[in-house]
Amino acid sequence: MLFNSYEFIFVFLPISLFIYFYLNHKRLTNLSKIWLVFASLFFYSWWNITYLPLILTSVLFNYAIANAMANNDKFKNTISKKTLFQIGLIFNIGLLAYFKYADFFISNTNSLINTNIALLGLALPLAISFFTLQQIAFLSDSYEGLAKEKNFLDYAVFVTFFPQLITGPIVYHKEMMPQFASIRSKIINYKNIAIGFTIFSFGLFKKVVLADGVAAYATPVFNEAETSNMLSLFEAWGGSLAYTFQLYFDFSGYTDMAIGAALLFNIRLPINFNSPLKSYGIIEFWQRWHITLSHFITAYIYTPIVRSFNQLTFHKAMFVTLITFFIAGLWHGASWMFVIFGTLHGLGLVINQYWRKTKIKINKPLAWFITFNFVNITLIFFRAESIDGAENILSGMAGLQGIVLPETYLPYFNNILNIGDYLVTIGWQFENPEFFYGMKGVVFLTILLLIAIMMPNVQQIMNHYHPTLESYHGEIKDINFRWLKWRPTLTWAIFTTSIFIASIFILSIFGKAEFLYFKF
């Protein structure tokens, strides 16, 4: 079930909300938790009920391991706490490796040593990357004595809570369970409903109008790149920029919708997206993009590796950074394209760190320009299906496949700028490029760029009411213009309702589209 579907918006969400608060109102606390788990698993199963046993098995096994670690005194003569933790890690990593990477490993083995092992043909279970990381973090915190959960029902709520189940944010037990246990979270809060609906509506608009709208410019270019290397300069640049904005607003929209939906239940999720295209360096970019994933790979991959060194040097730390982002790239999917993407960003972080050591200042506009183009170019590997496809996009962006503009532009260059004939002599062509959408496309991409780098994000607009976890508020810069700050006023109610209705209208015309991060 998609957040941007009629079933979710008009049926599942209102019914889930009403019954949850009704049961809490009747002081049937355990029954309300059971309902929330049931609703979340129903939400998960809507996509493919075949994988319901998988998430149930994962939840049961991890709870059993964590509970065994918490009661380790009973097992001290037979199995150690460390061994239990290692069993839990092996189970979770093994689960992820089997369903996500088995065919990738087999196909690469076949290519490397010329074998003919049959592929398993496994479909990627929805959300496996996210609920697995969440439970690895819980086991690690349990091993360190930072988390403990005796109640299985509470643990099931923690893992399966539907707003964050499919694509995050990656949440932690110590952040979430005190909220579910709070008496205030069990009482309907109309202010939170107003704030949550507003944030959800912003996210819906980003997804349906902006992300899905610009996808029409990105998808044909990347499809063509897999079969042809004839993309001209403006076609290739238009396609790459379109995908960057598609992913940006798709993921930002999903994050807003998850935060908004959770807030309806009086639950605050961590901020996961903080205007990353405003960044002045790759270090800052990863502090703003997929914040909870960055936190996870720092706390549970980078830090343990660093601690294994007897003496840590800066160069060793940079090497660990490369290893960490190699793993982070592979986490996104079973493809060498994701590995290349992760490795490039690891290199970008290393270069950024070395640059910081030189203490040589670089002006902000240039720093932003370099960062934005680095992100845009590396996302080509994130989106392309093959090395050849990525190379075709890059060669087009470099102008190696020519520069082509619509023939209707030639009179403009001749009559107004007086350079049309000159451009033709140096190789420009005035034809009808199939994947260049003229000024309409240029204007749309420009508007998306300006929104991404000039406008405050939703968290800044709502920051006065703290819609996300307090521990993340240091990431959010307040805005100066009072009229941009959300208030429970008639003006904001009309505006929010308008963008919600506009999104539903667009949805009714073009239909719902899957979120891009569902495939990871």
LINLINVEN-V210417 format. One record per residue. N is the residue number from 1. PHI is phi as a letter, one per 40 degrees, with the letter a starting at -180 (none if undefined). Layout:
n=N phi=PHI
n=N phi=PHI
This chain:
n=1 phi=none
n=2 phi=c
n=3 phi=d
n=4 phi=c
n=5 phi=b
n=6 phi=c
n=7 phi=d
n=8 phi=c
n=9 phi=c
n=10 phi=b
n=11 phi=b
n=12 phi=c
n=13 phi=c
n=14 phi=c
n=15 phi=c
n=16 phi=d
n=17 phi=c
n=18 phi=c
n=19 phi=c
n=20 phi=c
n=21 phi=c
n=22 phi=c
n=23 phi=c
n=24 phi=c
n=25 phi=c
n=26 phi=c
n=27 phi=g
n=28 phi=c
n=29 phi=c
n=30 phi=c
n=31 phi=c
n=32 phi=c
n=33 phi=c
n=34 phi=c
n=35 phi=c
n=36 phi=c
n=37 phi=c
n=38 phi=c
n=39 phi=c
n=40 phi=c
n=41 phi=c
n=42 phi=c
n=43 phi=d
n=44 phi=c
n=45 phi=c
n=46 phi=d
n=47 phi=c
n=48 phi=a
n=49 phi=c
n=50 phi=d
n=51 phi=c
n=52 phi=c
n=53 phi=d
n=54 phi=c
n=55 phi=c
n=56 phi=c
n=57 phi=c
n=58 phi=c
n=59 phi=c
n=60 phi=c
n=61 phi=c
n=62 phi=c
n=63 phi=c
n=64 phi=c
n=65 phi=c
n=66 phi=c
n=67 phi=c
n=68 phi=c
n=69 phi=c
n=70 phi=c
n=71 phi=b
n=72 phi=c
n=73 phi=d
n=74 phi=c
n=75 phi=b
n=76 phi=c
n=77 phi=c
n=78 phi=b
n=79 phi=a
n=80 phi=c
n=81 phi=c
n=82 phi=c
n=83 phi=c
n=84 phi=d
n=85 phi=c
n=86 phi=c
n=87 phi=c
n=88 phi=c
n=89 phi=c
n=90 phi=c
n=91 phi=c
n=92 phi=c
n=93 phi=c
n=94 phi=c
n=95 phi=d
n=96 phi=c
n=97 phi=c
n=98 phi=c
n=99 phi=c
n=100 phi=b
n=101 phi=b
n=102 phi=d
n=103 phi=c
n=104 phi=c
n=105 phi=c
n=106 phi=c
n=107 phi=c
n=108 phi=c
n=109 phi=c
n=110 phi=d
n=111 phi=c
n=112 phi=c
n=113 phi=b
n=114 phi=f
n=115 phi=c
n=116 phi=b
n=117 phi=c
n=118 phi=c
n=119 phi=c
n=120 phi=c
n=121 phi=g
n=122 phi=c
n=123 phi=c
n=124 phi=c
n=125 phi=c
n=126 phi=d
n=127 phi=g
n=128 phi=c
n=129 phi=c
n=130 phi=c
n=131 phi=c
n=132 phi=c
n=133 phi=c
n=134 phi=d
n=135 phi=c
n=136 phi=c
n=137 phi=c
n=138 phi=c
n=139 phi=c
n=140 phi=c
n=141 phi=c
n=142 phi=c
n=143 phi=c
n=144 phi=c
n=145 phi=g
n=146 phi=c
n=147 phi=a
n=148 phi=a
n=149 phi=b
n=150 phi=c
n=151 phi=c
n=152 phi=c
n=153 phi=c
n=154 phi=c
n=155 phi=c
n=156 phi=c
n=157 phi=c
n=158 phi=d
n=159 phi=c
n=160 phi=c
n=161 phi=d
n=162 phi=c
n=163 phi=d
n=164 phi=b
n=165 phi=c
n=166 phi=c
n=167 phi=b
n=168 phi=g
n=169 phi=d
n=170 phi=c
n=171 phi=b
n=172 phi=b
n=173 phi=d
n=174 phi=c
n=175 phi=c
n=176 phi=c
n=177 phi=c
n=178 phi=d
n=179 phi=c
n=180 phi=c
n=181 phi=c
n=182 phi=c
n=183 phi=c
n=184 phi=c
n=185 phi=c
n=186 phi=c
n=187 phi=b
n=188 phi=d
n=189 phi=b
n=190 phi=c
n=191 phi=c
n=192 phi=c
n=193 phi=c
n=194 phi=c
n=195 phi=c
n=196 phi=c
n=197 phi=c
n=198 phi=c
n=199 phi=c
n=200 phi=c
n=201 phi=c
n=202 phi=d
n=203 phi=c
n=204 phi=c
n=205 phi=c
n=206 phi=d
n=207 phi=c
n=208 phi=c
n=209 phi=c
n=210 phi=c
n=211 phi=c
n=212 phi=c
n=213 phi=c
n=214 phi=c
n=215 phi=d
n=216 phi=c
n=217 phi=c
n=218 phi=c
n=219 phi=d
n=220 phi=c
n=221 phi=c
n=222 phi=c
n=223 phi=c
n=224 phi=c
n=225 phi=c
n=226 phi=c
n=227 phi=b
n=228 phi=a
n=229 phi=b
n=230 phi=b
n=231 phi=c
n=232 phi=c
n=233 phi=d
n=234 phi=c
n=235 phi=c
n=236 phi=c
n=237 phi=c
n=238 phi=c
n=239 phi=c
n=240 phi=c
n=241 phi=c
n=242 phi=c
n=243 phi=c
n=244 phi=d
n=245 phi=c
n=246 phi=c
n=247 phi=c
n=248 phi=d
n=249 phi=c
n=250 phi=c
n=251 phi=c
n=252 phi=c
n=253 phi=c
n=254 phi=c
n=255 phi=c
n=256 phi=c
n=257 phi=c
n=258 phi=c
n=259 phi=c
n=260 phi=c
n=261 phi=c
n=262 phi=c
n=263 phi=c
n=264 phi=d
n=265 phi=c
n=266 phi=g
n=267 phi=b
n=268 phi=c
n=269 phi=c
n=270 phi=c
n=271 phi=c
n=272 phi=b
n=273 phi=a
n=274 phi=b
n=275 phi=f
n=276 phi=c
n=277 phi=c
n=278 phi=c
n=279 phi=c
n=280 phi=b
n=281 phi=a
n=282 phi=c
n=283 phi=d
n=284 phi=c
n=285 phi=d
n=286 phi=c
n=287 phi=c
n=288 phi=b
n=289 phi=c
n=290 phi=f
n=291 phi=d
n=292 phi=c
n=293 phi=c
n=294 phi=d
n=295 phi=c
n=296 phi=c
n=297 phi=c
n=298 phi=c
n=299 phi=c
n=300 phi=b
n=301 phi=b
n=302 phi=c
n=303 phi=c
n=304 phi=c
n=305 phi=c
n=306 phi=c
n=307 phi=c
n=308 phi=c
n=309 phi=c
n=310 phi=c
n=311 phi=b
n=312 phi=c
n=313 phi=b
n=314 phi=c
n=315 phi=c
n=316 phi=c
n=317 phi=c
n=318 phi=c
n=319 phi=c
n=320 phi=c
n=321 phi=d
n=322 phi=c
n=323 phi=c
n=324 phi=c
n=325 phi=c
n=326 phi=c
n=327 phi=c
n=328 phi=c
n=329 phi=c
n=330 phi=c
n=331 phi=d
n=332 phi=c
n=333 phi=i
n=334 phi=c
n=335 phi=a
n=336 phi=c
n=337 phi=c
n=338 phi=c
n=339 phi=c
n=340 phi=c
n=341 phi=d
n=342 phi=c
n=343 phi=c
n=344 phi=c
n=345 phi=c
n=346 phi=c
n=347 phi=c
n=348 phi=c
n=349 phi=c
n=350 phi=c
n=351 phi=c
n=352 phi=c
n=353 phi=c
n=354 phi=c
n=355 phi=c
n=356 phi=c
n=357 phi=c
n=358 phi=c
n=359 phi=f
n=360 phi=c
n=361 phi=c
n=362 phi=b
n=363 phi=c
n=364 phi=c
n=365 phi=d
n=366 phi=c
n=367 phi=c
n=368 phi=c
n=369 phi=c
n=370 phi=c
n=371 phi=c
n=372 phi=c
n=373 phi=c
n=374 phi=c
n=375 phi=c
n=376 phi=c
n=377 phi=c
n=378 phi=c
n=379 phi=c
n=380 phi=c
n=381 phi=c
n=382 phi=c
n=383 phi=c
n=384 phi=c
n=385 phi=c
n=386 phi=a
n=387 phi=c
n=388 phi=c
n=389 phi=c
n=390 phi=c
n=391 phi=c
n=392 phi=c
n=393 phi=c
n=394 phi=c
n=395 phi=c
n=396 phi=c
n=397 phi=c
n=398 phi=c
n=399 phi=g
n=400 phi=c
n=401 phi=b
n=402 phi=g
n=403 phi=b
n=404 phi=b
n=405 phi=b
n=406 phi=d
n=407 phi=c
n=408 phi=c
n=409 phi=c
n=410 phi=c
n=411 phi=d
n=412 phi=c
n=413 phi=c
n=414 phi=c
n=415 phi=c
n=416 phi=b
n=417 phi=c
n=418 phi=f
n=419 phi=b
n=420 phi=d
n=421 phi=c
n=422 phi=c
n=423 phi=c
n=424 phi=c
n=425 phi=c
n=426 phi=c
n=427 phi=h
n=428 phi=c
n=429 phi=b
n=430 phi=b
n=431 phi=b
n=432 phi=b
n=433 phi=c
n=434 phi=c
n=435 phi=b
n=436 phi=b
n=437 phi=b
n=438 phi=g
n=439 phi=c
n=440 phi=d
n=441 phi=c
n=442 phi=c
n=443 phi=c
n=444 phi=c
n=445 phi=c
n=446 phi=c
n=447 phi=c
n=448 phi=c
n=449 phi=c
n=450 phi=c
n=451 phi=c
n=452 phi=c
n=453 phi=b
n=454 phi=b
n=455 phi=c
n=456 phi=c
n=457 phi=c
n=458 phi=c
n=459 phi=c
n=460 phi=c
n=461 phi=c
n=462 phi=c
n=463 phi=d
n=464 phi=d
n=465 phi=b
n=466 phi=f
n=467 phi=c
n=468 phi=b
n=469 phi=c
n=470 phi=d
n=471 phi=c
n=472 phi=b
n=473 phi=c
n=474 phi=c
n=475 phi=c
n=476 phi=b
n=477 phi=c
n=478 phi=c
n=479 phi=b
n=480 phi=c
n=481 phi=c
n=482 phi=c
n=483 phi=c
n=484 phi=c
n=485 phi=c
n=486 phi=c
n=487 phi=b
n=488 phi=c
n=489 phi=b
n=490 phi=c
n=491 phi=c
n=492 phi=c
n=493 phi=c
n=494 phi=c
n=495 phi=c
n=496 phi=c
n=497 phi=c
n=498 phi=c
n=499 phi=c
n=500 phi=c
n=501 phi=c
n=502 phi=c
n=503 phi=c
n=504 phi=c
n=505 phi=c
n=506 phi=c
n=507 phi=c
n=508 phi=c
n=509 phi=c
n=510 phi=b
n=511 phi=g
n=512 phi=c
n=513 phi=b
n=514 phi=c
n=515 phi=c
n=516 phi=c
n=517 phi=c
n=518 phi=c
n=519 phi=c
n=520 phi=b
